[in-house]
Amino acid sequence: MSVVIPPITLIHWTKFFQNAMFEGKDHPIENECRIPDGITVNTTDGQAWCTVTNDHLQLNTSDAVVFHAPDFIDSPENKPAYKGPEQKWVLYSMETPFSSIFRINQDKMNQFDYLASYHRKSAFLFPYYSPEALDVADRPLPTDFVKSKVKGAPVLWIASNCAATNSRQTYIAELMKYIQVDSYGDCLNNKPWPKDKTRPQLMSEYKFYLSVENANCEDYVTEKLFDTLKYSSLPIVDGPQSYDGYLPTSRAAIRMDAYPDPRDLAAYINFLDADDEAYLSYFDYRRKALTEAPMERLDRSFVELWSDQGAHNYHVSWCSICRKMASTWQERQAIPAATEPPKLVESEDGKSVYRDGYLLVDKTCEPVGKWGYARRGPPYDGFQFTPSPRDEFAYAATGQSLTTDDLDTLEASTSVMDNYHVMTFGLILFGMAIVGYIGWLLFQRTNQYRRLAKDAHTAA
């Protein structure tokens, strides 16, 4: 027998990056989000079964109050004055805890019932990925794939944040000394943005893209990687310790933190850039798309996560909150007013705190400044993290290996760059000396004229 419930209402209490959510309008959750089985929502004509609203006046009848973490101010005047036992408070953010540092404070997070975030263990998932990721991995690789890449710099980076929590910009600045990296963003910019190109077009033209997150937190994998895969560039990644479920295969990307010394990474990129077969070995999962089933060429976790569009729709974003509030409506109405929420349970490693089986307090982020050591330059040995294992399988794929000649070539190119800078500096000093000498001659000539003029005046 179906349980009949009234329409579900979610109040978006805070701003969204200082702006009204959904431009201040009600946001109906309709047919794209299926009502849970066994539930009938008693709606009137044209009424959505679930609505997200900014209207604070509906507080007393709302099923959940949602707070955007970066806009949340923990003070009585900025929070609802009332919370009924049947009402749930949800904190959500697609950013890391570093953007809202109270998120790692267990006492402050105790006021919330659920977390909605990118983390797969949170109650409600707000991911950067979608089942389109599997569609991308199933695309056969075009026959002219390598020819479509630009012949200049092999590496592209587009970033606006040049004060990343993990100091990624410091390492990338050093990497730029050993290999050409075209940077079109505000951070470390060295190329003007082409007026006739979009970001996707630029990404598709380069062989490599620096898909480097601004912080290193569990499950924090953003559109940087998703778009790199989508627009057919080889990602050089840095983010969570595990990319399980986010890469088509473990050999579909290069781990930046496997190369604490940027000279080593530059050498490997140069090798891949010079050898088409070695480069293409990172795209085997697409080269075999017409001959092998997904489970044969892709990691199982990747397929299982992104293979069901319907299940994805029901378990992410606002739909997941609506469905949870609908399926628990009858249970929530029966909760006595004085009932305490489920107790917080800390994980064994102390990095996570759960409520009712779901992640609430996320302490999985690595310490700030992961890449800061690189600013001291060679030999780049001051890092504090454990490097990921290097998987340079492309050498074996082509029957080659990194030789001392390759390293010598890199060192020679670096030496040429250094000599260029020295020569440039020397020319500047030489130019300044010439200008100084000419100035001295003019000074002497002026003094001579003054003496002649004085002698003539005295004689007169």
ABEGO torsion letter per residue (X at the ends): XBBBBBBBBBBBABBBGGBBBGGGBBBBBBAABBBBBGBBBBBBBGBBABBBBABAAAAAABABBBBBAAABBBBAAABBABBBAABBBBBBBABBAAABAAAABAAAAAABABBBBABAABABBBBABBAAAAAAAABBBBAAAAAABBABBABBBBBABAABAAGAAAAAAAAAAABBBBBABABGBABBBBAABBAAAAAAABABBBBBBABBBBGBBBAAAAAAAAAGBBBBBBBBABABGABABAAABBBAAABABAAAAAAAAAAAAABAAAAAAAAAAAAAAAABBAAAABBAAAAAAAABAAAAAAABEAAAAAAAAAAAAAAAAABBAABBBBBBBBBAAGABBBBGGBBABBAABBBBGAAAAAAAEOAGAABABBBBBBBBAAAAAAGBBBBAAAAAAAAAAAAAAAAAAAAAAAAAAAAAAAAAAAAAAAAAAAAAAAAAAAAAAAAX
